[in-house]
């Protein structure tokens, strides 16, 4: 698992992935997204070489783009993606603790998070917070909806809905 | 009857255009039975289209009646199906027996009118909506050599867009 963080600029993905390709690496699942002014990359990479060779191969690109690299060895193998069956949407006036409350209540109601994204929008004076979560509801969607309902009272809008996947 | 092998993407045969059924004979009945058996063997599949099994004729099976709170016309075997009307659109999550271990968001018509034939060649006609209409559109795509992968929209754009704007 490679983690790369740095100031966003055009061409990061192309340069990093080209360097990996040239080093004979194979890309798996990746998440590449801008957070604030930073570009963040997390990649599952398969490499015949070890950690050291990988770092050497990436060194010129990292230097040119001022990227910080972190490498974690992880278990290899074909992934098995759990299918999310619940989607949680939360938005409201920005205040501390929203994510913590939503995820704690939901975890107690059986939620396993597969994907979480949050964003701050609105104006400087009145920022709003938007949180989207997808996951597996081990105790059912209603259990999560019931667990999160009390948060509505705090001026936060919470919507919990099933994700129905049509397999055909 | 037998469980048939499912063609798996990127098998080029999934891109093939399937032709109309012309003979409603015993051979057709046998193939339909095997197609259904194959669908039932697939994990959680509500539908299957003939070309997914390497049979390139316009036949599909959809059955969403096992789902709670889902509008349904029951178990449907459709020969030479054709969508003649579309209305509205909705985003939904799809997976496919021919694309294992991946699901993604696809925009489909919310309501459709469907004409076709049953397994004996008698005309059928349905107005459908929601999950069932989605399943039909997904399977009908297979008859035209299309996969849901061809229609993917970003997972990250799911937010606020589930409602149907008409």
Interface residues (C-beta under 8 A of the other chain):
Chain A: X78 X79 X80 X81 X83 X87 X89 X115 X117 X130 X132 X161 X163 X164 X165 X166 X167 X168
Chain B: X42 X43 X44 X45 X46 X47 X48 X49 X62 X67 X92 X93 X94 X95 X96 X97 X101 X102 X103 X131 X134 X135 X138 X139 X155 X156 X158 X159 X160 X162
